[in-house]
Amino acid sequence: MARLFSYYVLLISWILGLGLLSLESVYGLTAADEGQVEGFFSQSGHTNNWAVLVCTSRFWFNYRHIANTLSMYRTVKRLGIPDSNIILMLADDVSCNPRNKYPATVYNNAARLLDLYGDNVEVDYRGYEVTVENFIRMLTGRVSPDTPRSKRLLSDDRSNIFVYMTGHGGDEFLKFQDAEEISAYDLADAFKQMYEKDRYNEIFFMIDTCQANTMYSKIDSPNILATGSSKLGESSYSHHTDYEIGVAVIDSYTYYNLEFLEDIDMTSNKTLQDLFDTYDPVKIASHPGIRSDLFRRPLDKVKVTDFFGNVQNVELTRQRYPLLETADEPFNESDVPVEAPVTPSNYVVDHRYHSFSVKRKQRERGWTWIKDHIISPSNVIAMVATAGIAYVVSQAIHAQCL
């Protein structure tokens, strides 16, 4: 009886050892898995992008603020955000101003190589519609029922929003067309309402004005990254003047942001940390600020196109997605007709691969999985050692029983 009991102990110990090894094989993270997990948490998880571009100035002598905003408008469109996802608030009073030597144009450089106004600008809030009330209502979604879609920010909890503002400001305030002001508390409250109503996934707030960094000092909502052109007590200066037009045509902070953005396209892997590393207080003539304590992701993992571009999550694969259990065979280029060359358009786009990766791996397990995970050299050595220890323990127990 005692000998039978010892055999039971030996068998149970061996099974437990094998089970622990199997669990480690199944649930242990390989280097590739760890990279995938890290990649998951470094991604935004957003499905759509929006841009809110606000010029709070009017009048001819504020030409540069209009140029700032139109420059950002052109950039986000070039990088993939459609007009349907852009809210443009602009006084729109300089392109046809009588003092404009080049009618129906707006330039951001004295060389006048690029007309920002052109024939493809969709202004959503024009002239006296650019008010603090309209701005806050648009952000929070508290607009009247008759408001057209083009004036609505139709974002959701999977939206990344780029908010850009420029104009004249001071300590914790920004003027709207020399008639009213929005305070840092107003802005923080608007973002708080957006968070409570699930109107964003992440927000990147950028402001170019005097004492700009004070405007994001009261924000306390999560997943908001903010940057400004100048610290408390500093002015934000223009970059250069077009003497034929007679006014400054762009601000320094916006100019150097654009200098970086013009070198990328919608497939770029440049990060916001790369952008911030280009900030030079000597060139900008002020001290730009960055606030990232509310932001969950490291800046060197955040692509510039996460805010300035559109969602480009298209994954090409040479393996068909198994809609049926019997259809789980690898892609064969011979399946494509000879007259149709093999191009990425011939491949099946597997959008849900990562969502079903665990299920796919279970189906793929067989002799290969057993060979790699159960009878690998390290596992065999561990099992032999476990069996040896169990045998010694069983013999000790048997001796005690005798």
C-alpha positions in Angstrom: 0.0 0.0 0.0 2.8 2.4 0.9 4.6 1.6 -2.3 1.5 2.3 -4.3 1.1 5.6 -2.5 4.7 6.6 -3.4 4.0 5.8 -7.0 1.0 8.1 -6.8 3.2 10.9 -5.4 5.7 10.4 -8.2 3.0 10.5 -10.9 1.4 13.7 -9.4 4.7 15.5 -9.1 5.7 14.7 -12.6 2.3 15.9 -13.9 2.5 19.1 -11.9 6.0 19.8 -13.3 4.8 19.2 -16.8 1.8 21.4 -16.2 4.0 24.3 -15.0 6.2 24.0 -18.0 3.2 24.0 -20.3 1.7 27.0 -18.6 5.0 28.8 -19.0 5.1 27.9 -22.7 1.5 29.0 -23.3 1.3 32.2 -21.2 4.9 33.2 -21.0 5.7 36.3 -23.1 8.4 35.9 -25.8 10.4 38.9 -26.9 8.1 39.3 -29.9 5.0 39.2 -27.6 6.6 41.8 -25.3 7.3 44.0 -28.3 3.7 43.7 -29.4 2.4 44.6 -25.9 4.7 47.6 -25.8 3.6 48.6 -29.2 0.0 48.4 -28.2 0.4 50.8 -25.3 2.5 53.2 -27.4 -0.3 53.5 -30.0 -3.0 56.1 -29.7 -5.9 53.7 -30.4 -7.8 56.4 -32.3 -9.8 55.8 -35.4 -10.3 59.4 -36.7 -8.5 62.8 -36.7 -9.9 66.3 -36.4 -8.3 69.7 -36.5 -9.7 72.9 -35.0 -7.8 75.9 -36.3 -8.7 79.3 -34.8 -7.5 82.8 -35.8 -8.8 85.1 -33.1 -7.6 88.3 -34.8 -9.0 90.6 -37.5 -7.8 93.7 -39.3 -5.1 94.2 -41.8 -2.2 94.7 -39.4 -2.8 91.2 -38.0 -2.1 89.6 -41.5 0.4 87.2 -39.9 -2.2 85.6 -37.7 -4.4 84.8 -40.7 -1.3 83.4 -42.4 -0.4 81.3 -39.4 -3.8 79.7 -39.4 -4.0 79.1 -43.1 -0.5 77.6 -43.0 -1.7 75.0 -40.5 -4.8 74.5 -42.5 -2.8 73.7 -45.6 -0.5 71.4 -43.6 -3.1 69.2 -42.0 -4.9 68.9 -45.4 -1.7 67.9 -47.1 -1.1 65.2 -44.4 -4.5 63.7 -44.9 -7.2 65.3 -42.8 -10.1 66.1 -45.0 -12.1 69.3 -44.9 -15.0 67.5 -43.4 -12.8 66.9 -40.3 -11.4 70.5 -40.1 -13.1 73.4 -38.3 -11.6 76.6 -39.6 -12.4 79.8 -37.7 -11.1 82.9 -39.6 -11.9 86.6 -39.8 -11.1 86.2 -43.5 -10.7 90.0 -44.0 -7.2 90.3 -45.5 -7.4 88.5 -48.8 -9.7 91.1 -50.3 -8.6 94.1 -48.2 -8.1 97.2 -50.3 -4.5 97.5 -49.0 -3.6 94.0 -50.3 -1.4 94.6 -53.3 -2.1 91.0 -54.4 -5.9 90.6 -54.2 -7.5 87.3 -53.2 -4.2 86.0 -51.9 -2.5 85.3 -48.5 1.2 84.5 -48.2 3.3 83.3 -45.3 6.7 84.2 -46.9 8.1 87.4 -48.5 9.1 85.3 -51.5 5.4 84.7 -52.2 5.9 81.3 -53.7 2.8 79.7 -52.1 -0.6 81.3 -52.1 -2.3 79.9 -48.9 -5.7 81.2 -49.9 -5.9 79.8 -53.4 -9.2 78.3 -54.5 -9.6 75.4 -52.0 -10.2 77.0 -48.6 -13.3 76.1 -46.7 -13.9 78.6 -43.8 -16.5 77.3 -41.4 -16.7 80.3 -39.0 -16.1 83.6 -40.8 -15.8 87.2 -39.7 -17.9 88.0 -36.6 -18.9 84.4 -36.2 -15.5 83.9 -34.6 -16.5 84.4 -31.0 -15.7 82.8 -27.6 -19.2 81.4 -27.4 -19.2 79.8 -30.8 -15.7 78.3 -30.1 -16.8 76.8 -26.8 -20.1 75.5 -28.1 -18.3 73.9 -31.1 -15.8 72.1 -28.8 -18.4 70.9 -26.3 -21.1 70.0 -28.9 -23.6 72.4 -27.4 -24.7 73.9 -30.6 -28.2 74.8 -31.8 -30.1 72.1 -33.8 -30.0 74.1 -37.0 -26.2 74.3 -37.0 -24.9 72.8 -40.2 -22.6 69.8 -40.1 -19.6 71.8 -41.4 -19.7 73.9 -38.1 -19.9 70.9 -35.8 -17.1 69.0 -34.2 -18.4 65.5 -34.6 -15.7 63.8 -32.6 -16.0 60.8 -30.3 -14.0 58.9 -27.8 -11.7 57.5 -30.5 -10.9 60.9 -32.0 -7.5 62.6 -31.9 -8.0 66.4 -32.1 -5.4 69.0 -33.0 -6.4 72.4 -31.6 -4.4 75.4 -32.9 -5.0 79.0 -31.8 -3.2 82.2 -32.7 -3.8 85.9 -32.0 -3.1 88.5 -29.3 -3.0 87.3 -25.7 -1.6 87.9 -22.2 -1.4 86.2 -18.8 -4.1 83.5 -19.0 -6.2 85.1 -21.7 -6.5 85.3 -25.4 -8.4 88.1 -27.2 -11.1 87.4 -29.8 -11.0 90.2 -32.4 -10.3 92.9 -29.8 -13.9 92.5 -28.6 -13.8 89.8 -25.9 -11.4 87.3 -24.3 -11.2 83.6 -23.5 -9.4 82.8 -20.3 -7.3 79.8 -19.4 -10.1 78.7 -17.1 -12.7 78.8 -19.9 -10.4 76.7 -22.1 -9.8 74.2 -19.3 -13.5 73.9 -18.6 -14.3 73.3 -22.3 -11.7 70.5 -22.4 -13.2 69.1 -19.2 -16.7 69.0 -20.7 -15.2 67.3 -23.8 -13.7 64.6 -21.5 -16.9 64.1 -19.6 -18.8 63.7 -22.8 -16.3 61.3 -24.4 -15.6 63.7 -27.2 -11.9 62.9 -27.6 -9.3 60.2 -27.3 -6.3 62.6 -27.2 -5.9 66.3 -27.7 -2.8 68.2 -28.9 -3.2 71.9 -28.1 -0.9 74.4 -29.7 -1.1 78.2 -29.2 1.0 81.0 -30.7 0.5 84.3 -28.8 2.2 86.4 -26.2 2.5 84.6 -22.9 1.0 81.6 -24.6 2.2 79.0 -22.0 -0.2 80.4 -19.4 -3.2 79.4 -21.5 -2.7 75.7 -20.8 -1.8 76.1 -17.1 -5.3 75.4 -15.9 -6.0 72.3 -17.9 -6.6 69.2 -15.7 -8.3 66.7 -18.1 -6.4 63.5 -19.1 -4.7 62.7 -22.4 -4.1 66.3 -23.4 -0.7 67.4 -24.6 -0.1 71.2 -24.9 2.6 73.5 -26.2 2.9 77.3 -26.5 5.2 79.9 -28.1 6.2 81.9 -25.1 6.4 81.8 -21.3 4.8 84.2 -18.7 6.0 87.7 -19.3 7.3 87.0 -22.9 6.0 88.3 -26.2 5.6 86.2 -29.3 7.3 87.8 -32.2 6.8 87.8 -36.0 9.4 86.1 -38.1 9.8 88.6 -41.0 8.0 91.2 -43.0 7.0 91.5 -46.6 7.8 95.2 -47.4 5.7 95.2 -50.6 2.6 94.2 -48.6 3.8 96.3 -45.6 3.1 93.9 -42.8 4.6 90.9 -41.1 3.5 87.7 -42.8 4.1 84.9 -40.2 5.0 84.4 -36.6 8.4 82.9 -35.6 6.9 80.0 -33.5 4.5 78.9 -36.3 7.2 79.4 -38.9 9.6 76.9 -37.3 6.9 74.4 -36.7 6.1 74.6 -40.4 9.7 74.2 -41.3 9.7 70.8 -39.6 6.3 69.8 -40.8 7.1 70.6 -44.5 9.7 67.8 -44.5 7.3 65.0 -43.6 4.5 63.2 -45.4 1.6 61.1 -44.1 3.8 58.0 -44.0 6.4 59.6 -41.8 7.6 58.1 -38.5 8.8 61.4 -37.1 7.6 61.9 -33.5 6.4 64.9 -31.5 9.6 64.6 -29.5 11.5 65.1 -32.8 9.4 68.2 -33.4 9.9 69.6 -29.9 13.7 68.9 -30.1 13.8 71.5 -33.0 12.5 74.3 -30.7 15.3 76.9 -30.4 14.5 79.9 -28.1 17.2 81.9 -29.9 15.6 81.4 -33.3 12.0 81.7 -32.1 12.9 84.7 -29.9 10.9 83.3 -27.0 10.8 80.2 -24.8 8.3 77.6 -26.1 6.7 75.5 -23.5 5.6 71.9 -23.5 3.1 70.3 -21.0 3.0 66.5 -21.1 2.1 65.6 -17.5 -1.5 64.9 -18.5 -0.5 62.8 -21.5 -0.2 59.0 -21.1 2.2 58.2 -23.9 5.9 58.9 -24.1 6.5 61.7 -26.6 9.1 59.7 -28.5 6.4 57.1 -29.3 3.8 59.6 -30.5 3.9 60.1 -34.3 3.4 63.6 -35.6 0.8 62.2 -38.0 -1.2 61.0 -34.9 -2.5 64.6 -34.8 -1.4 66.4 -38.0 -2.4 63.5 -40.3 -5.2 61.0 -40.8 -5.6 57.5 -39.6 -3.5 55.2 -41.9 -3.8 51.8 -40.2 -3.8 49.7 -43.3 -2.1 46.3 -42.9 -1.1 44.2 -45.9 -0.6 40.5 -45.6 0.2 37.6 -47.8 -2.1 35.4 -45.8 -5.8 35.2 -46.3 -8.1 35.7 -43.3 -9.8 32.4 -42.6 -13.5 33.2 -42.9 -14.1 29.4 -42.6 -12.2 26.8 -40.6 -11.3 25.0 -43.8 -9.9 28.2 -45.4 -6.9 28.5 -43.3 -4.2 28.1 -45.9 -1.4 30.5 -46.7 -1.6 32.9 -49.6 -0.3 31.5 -52.9 0.8 33.9 -55.5 -0.2 31.4 -58.2 -3.8 32.0 -57.1 -3.6 35.4 -58.8 -4.2 35.2 -62.5 -1.1 35.7 -64.7 -2.7 38.6 -66.5 -3.1 40.4 -63.1 0.3 41.3 -61.7 0.9 40.6 -58.0 0.5 44.0 -56.3 -0.5 45.0 -52.8 -4.1 45.5 -54.1 -4.2 41.7 -54.8 -3.6 40.9 -51.1 -6.3 40.5 -48.6 -6.3 43.2 -46.0 -6.5 41.6 -42.6 -7.8 44.4 -40.4 -8.8 42.1 -37.5 -5.6 40.0 -37.3 -4.5 41.3 -33.9 -8.0 41.0 -32.5 -8.1 37.3 -33.3 -4.4 36.5 -32.9 -5.0 34.3 -29.8 -7.6 32.2 -31.6 -5.5 31.9 -34.7 -2.5 30.6 -32.7 -4.7 28.0 -31.1 -5.8 26.6 -34.5 -2.2 26.6 -35.7 -1.0 24.4 -32.8 0.0 20.9 -33.7 3.1 18.8 -33.9 5.2 22.0 -34.5 3.9 23.6 -31.4 4.4 20.5 -29.3 8.0 20.2 -30.6 8.8 23.8 -29.9 7.1 24.1 -26.5 6.9 20.7 -24.9 9.9 18.7 -26.0 12.4 21.4 -26.5 15.8 20.7 -24.8 15.3 23.0 -21.9 11.8 21.5 -21.1 13.1 18.0 -21.4 15.9 18.7 -18.9 13.4 20.4 -16.6 11.0 17.4 -16.8 13.9 14.9 -16.1 15.0 17.0 -13.1 11.4 17.2 -11.8 11.0 13.4 -12.2 14.2 12.8 -10.3 13.2 15.0 -7.4 9.8 13.3 -7.3 11.4 9.9 -7.2 13.7 10.8 -4.3 10.7 12.2 -2.4 8.6 9.1 -3.1 11.5 6.8 -1.9 11.8 8.9 1.3 8.1 8.6 2.0 8.2 4.8 1.2 11.1 4.3 3.7 9.2 6.2 6.4 6.1 4.1 5.8 8.2 0.9 6.2 
